[in-house]
Amino acid sequence: MIIMTDKKKIMLVDDEPDITFGFKIGLEDNGFKVDAFNDPRLALSNFKPGSYDILLLDIRMPKMDGFELCQEIKKIDNKVKVCFMTAFDELYFQQFKKLFPMMDTGCFIRKPISIDDLAAEVNAKLSSAATKKAEIGDA
């Protein structure tokens, strides 16, 4: 048995428990460590700088939407990578760009999505971030 000590850590936030449960299990089966939250305010209160490689945030949630949660988390850790998840259309992407013009808008995941595709999206976002970091280090 191989023990992976360098698992990438994900914070998953979605107000639908069936989504967080299914995504958590599927992502963990793909080698990630996942902390799942159904309440964005609870996720925010549990967030610690440097503790997550990437955040997967649903956009439409009660109490605090994914954009607001991202904005609050970025005040704590402006280097954390974020992917937004939505079952809705391109309108949210355009809304996001207007509200947060300086924020990275490179990762929007459309639900429904298969676990394999979700894991591939997360790996792609983490790989592109690692490549950018290496290029900056080489400069």
C-alpha positions in Angstrom: 0.0 0.0 0.0 1.3 3.4 -1.0 0.8 6.2 1.5 0.5 9.6 -0.1 1.8 12.3 2.2 1.5 15.1 -0.2 -2.2 15.1 -0.9 -3.5 18.4 -2.2 -6.1 19.9 0.2 -9.4 21.3 -1.0 -12.0 23.3 0.8 -15.4 22.5 -0.8 -18.4 24.8 -0.1 -21.8 24.1 -1.4 -25.2 24.5 0.4 -26.5 21.2 -1.0 -25.3 18.3 1.3 -25.7 15.7 -1.5 -23.3 17.7 -3.7 -20.7 18.1 -0.9 -21.0 14.5 0.1 -20.6 13.1 -3.5 -17.8 15.5 -4.5 -15.9 14.9 -1.2 -16.0 11.1 -1.6 -15.1 11.3 -5.3 -12.3 13.8 -4.9 -10.8 11.8 -2.0 -11.0 8.7 -4.2 -8.9 10.7 -6.7 -6.2 11.4 -4.1 -7.3 14.8 -2.6 -7.9 15.7 1.1 -11.3 17.5 1.3 -12.9 19.6 3.9 -16.6 20.1 3.0 -18.9 22.7 4.3 -22.6 23.4 3.6 -22.6 26.8 5.3 -20.3 29.5 3.8 -20.0 31.4 7.1 -18.8 28.2 8.8 -16.3 27.6 6.0 -15.1 31.2 6.5 -14.7 30.8 10.2 -12.7 27.6 9.7 -10.4 29.0 7.0 -6.8 29.4 7.9 -4.2 31.0 5.6 -2.0 28.5 3.7 -4.1 25.5 4.7 -5.7 24.8 1.3 -4.3 24.3 -2.1 -7.6 25.3 -3.7 -11.2 26.3 -2.9 -14.2 25.0 -4.7 -17.0 27.4 -4.1 -20.6 27.2 -5.2 -21.9 30.6 -6.4 -25.5 30.6 -5.3 -25.8 29.9 -1.6 -28.0 31.4 1.1 -26.5 33.8 3.7 -23.4 34.4 1.7 -22.8 33.7 -2.0 -19.6 32.2 -3.4 -18.3 35.6 -4.6 -18.7 37.1 -1.2 -17.1 34.1 0.5 -14.1 34.4 -2.0 -13.7 38.1 -1.3 -13.6 37.5 2.5 -11.2 34.6 2.2 -8.9 36.6 -0.1 -8.6 39.2 2.7 -7.1 36.4 4.8 -5.1 34.6 2.1 -4.8 36.4 -1.2 -2.7 33.6 -2.8 -5.3 30.7 -2.4 -6.6 29.4 -5.7 -10.3 29.4 -6.3 -12.7 27.6 -8.6 -16.4 28.6 -8.7 -19.1 26.0 -9.3 -22.5 26.8 -10.7 -25.4 25.1 -12.3 -26.2 28.4 -14.1 -25.0 30.0 -17.2 -22.3 32.4 -18.4 -24.2 35.3 -16.7 -22.5 34.6 -13.4 -19.1 34.7 -15.0 -19.9 38.1 -16.5 -21.3 39.3 -13.1 -18.1 38.1 -11.4 -15.9 40.0 -13.8 -17.8 43.2 -13.2 -17.7 42.9 -9.4 -14.1 41.7 -9.1 -12.2 42.9 -12.2 -8.8 42.2 -10.6 -9.5 38.7 -9.4 -8.4 35.6 -11.2 -11.4 34.4 -13.2 -9.8 31.4 -14.7 -11.8 28.6 -13.1 -15.6 28.2 -13.4 -16.9 24.7 -13.1 -20.4 24.0 -14.5 -22.6 21.6 -12.6 -23.5 18.8 -13.1 -20.0 17.5 -13.6 -18.6 14.0 -13.4 -16.1 13.3 -10.6 -13.4 12.5 -13.2 -14.0 15.8 -14.9 -14.0 17.7 -11.6 -10.8 16.0 -10.5 -9.3 16.9 -13.9 -10.4 20.6 -13.6 -8.9 20.8 -10.1 -5.6 19.2 -11.3 -5.5 21.6 -14.2 -5.9 24.6 -12.0 -3.3 23.4 -9.6 -0.9 22.5 -12.4 -1.3 25.9 -14.1 -0.7 27.7 -10.8 2.5 25.6 -10.2 3.7 26.4 -13.7 3.2 30.1 -13.2 5.0 29.9 -9.8 8.0 28.1 -11.4 8.1 30.6 -14.2 8.2 33.5 -11.7 10.9 31.7 -9.8 13.0 31.3 -12.9 12.7 35.0 -13.9 
